[in-house]
Amino acid sequence: MNDEALNMSIRKFLKMVGVQSQREIETAVQGAIAAGTLKGGESLPARMTLTIEGVALSVSFDGKISLE
């Protein structure tokens, strides 16, 4: 195994996930505000689950997204 290649591959994956996740969250929040489901000052519970097949990894991260 090449540790440097693994590290770079992980970083590339996490960057892609971070950028795309942010876009999806922003779109969903803006849509909910436009639909009247959210007012815009809420704090929303959030969970991200990371699953990697082949190494039996499944881990969840809990947090909160504040709109103000």
C-alpha positions in Angstrom: 0.0 0.0 0.0 1.2 3.5 -0.8 0.4 5.7 2.2 0.8 8.9 0.2 -1.6 7.8 -2.6 -4.1 6.7 0.0 -3.9 10.0 1.8 -4.3 12.0 -1.4 -7.2 9.8 -2.5 -9.0 10.3 0.9 -8.4 14.1 0.7 -9.8 14.3 -2.9 -12.9 12.3 -1.8 -13.5 14.4 1.3 -13.2 17.6 -0.7 -15.7 16.4 -3.3 -18.1 15.3 -0.5 -17.7 18.6 1.3 -18.4 20.8 -1.7 -21.3 18.8 -3.0 -22.8 18.4 0.5 -22.7 22.2 1.0 -24.5 22.8 -2.3 -27.2 20.2 -1.5 -27.8 21.7 2.0 -28.0 25.2 0.7 -30.4 24.3 -2.0 -32.6 22.3 0.4 -32.6 25.1 3.0 -33.4 27.8 0.4 -36.2 25.6 -1.0 -37.7 25.1 2.5 -37.6 28.8 3.2 -39.2 29.6 -0.1 -41.9 27.0 0.6 -42.5 28.3 4.1 -41.4 25.1 5.8 -38.5 27.0 7.5 -38.5 30.6 8.7 -34.7 31.1 8.4 -33.7 31.3 12.0 -33.8 27.7 12.9 -31.0 25.3 14.0 -31.3 22.0 12.2 -30.0 18.7 13.5 -27.8 17.0 10.9 -26.3 13.6 10.5 -23.7 12.4 8.0 -23.0 8.7 7.5 -19.8 7.5 5.9 -19.8 4.0 4.5 -16.8 2.3 2.8 -17.4 -1.1 1.4 -14.6 -3.6 1.5 -13.5 -2.6 5.0 -16.8 -2.8 6.7 -16.8 0.9 7.8 -20.0 2.7 8.6 -19.8 5.6 10.9 -22.2 8.5 11.6 -21.4 12.1 12.6 -24.0 14.2 14.3 -24.1 17.9 14.4 -26.2 21.0 13.9 -26.6 23.5 11.1 -27.6 27.0 12.3 -29.4 29.3 9.9 -28.5 32.4 11.9 
